[in-house]
């Protein structure tokens, strides 16, 4: 089973690219720093529950979608 941090990283990056958003634009939408978004996408930082909520709200999706290994 893949590591949860890597699953989140893959999903955040894929969703951001699907929506044609730069890290800078997405970070502003999610009220996170560009550095933090980059670290999340690289699998360096596992988002806190609050950060997951901010990310899911920025994408207008359920937080569970970020945790899905599909």
C-alpha positions as CSV (number, residue, x, y, z in Angstrom):
1,X,0.0,0.0,0.0
2,X,1.4,3.4,-1.0
3,X,2.4,5.9,1.7
4,X,-0.5,8.3,2.5
5,X,1.8,11.3,2.1
6,X,2.7,10.2,-1.4
7,X,-1.0,9.6,-2.3
8,X,-1.9,13.1,-1.1
9,X,1.1,14.5,-3.0
10,X,0.1,12.8,-6.2
11,X,-3.5,13.9,-5.9
12,X,-2.8,17.5,-5.1
13,X,-0.4,17.9,-8.0
14,X,-2.7,16.1,-10.4
15,X,-5.7,18.2,-9.4
16,X,-3.7,21.4,-9.7
17,X,-2.4,20.5,-13.1
18,X,-5.9,19.4,-14.3
19,X,-7.2,22.9,-13.4
20,X,-4.2,24.5,-15.1
21,X,-3.1,26.3,-11.9
22,X,0.4,27.4,-11.0
23,X,1.7,26.7,-7.5
24,X,1.5,30.4,-6.8
25,X,-2.2,30.7,-7.9
26,X,-3.2,27.5,-6.1
27,X,-1.4,28.5,-2.9
28,X,-3.2,31.8,-2.8
29,X,-6.6,30.1,-3.4
30,X,-5.8,27.6,-0.5
31,X,-4.4,30.3,1.8
32,X,-1.1,28.4,2.0
33,X,2.4,29.4,1.2
34,X,3.9,28.4,-2.2
35,X,6.7,26.6,-0.3
36,X,4.2,24.5,1.6
37,X,2.3,23.6,-1.5
38,X,5.5,22.6,-3.2
39,X,6.6,20.5,-0.2
40,X,3.1,18.8,-0.2
41,X,3.4,18.0,-3.9
42,X,6.9,16.6,-3.4
43,X,5.8,14.4,-0.6
44,X,8.1,16.2,1.9
45,X,5.2,17.5,4.0
46,X,2.1,15.6,5.0
47,X,-0.7,18.2,5.3
48,X,-2.4,18.7,8.7
49,X,-6.1,18.2,8.8
50,X,-6.6,22.0,8.6
51,X,-4.4,22.2,5.5
52,X,-6.2,19.2,3.9
53,X,-9.5,21.1,4.5
54,X,-8.0,24.3,2.9
55,X,-6.8,22.3,-0.1
56,X,-10.1,20.5,-0.6
57,X,-12.0,23.8,-0.3
58,X,-9.8,25.4,-2.9
59,X,-10.4,22.5,-5.3
60,X,-14.1,22.4,-4.2
61,X,-13.9,18.7,-3.6
62,X,-14.3,16.3,-0.6
63,X,-11.2,15.9,1.6
64,X,-11.6,12.2,1.1
65,X,-10.7,12.6,-2.6
66,X,-7.2,13.8,-1.6
67,X,-6.7,10.6,0.4
68,X,-8.0,8.2,-2.4
69,X,-5.5,5.9,-4.0
70,X,-7.0,5.9,-7.5
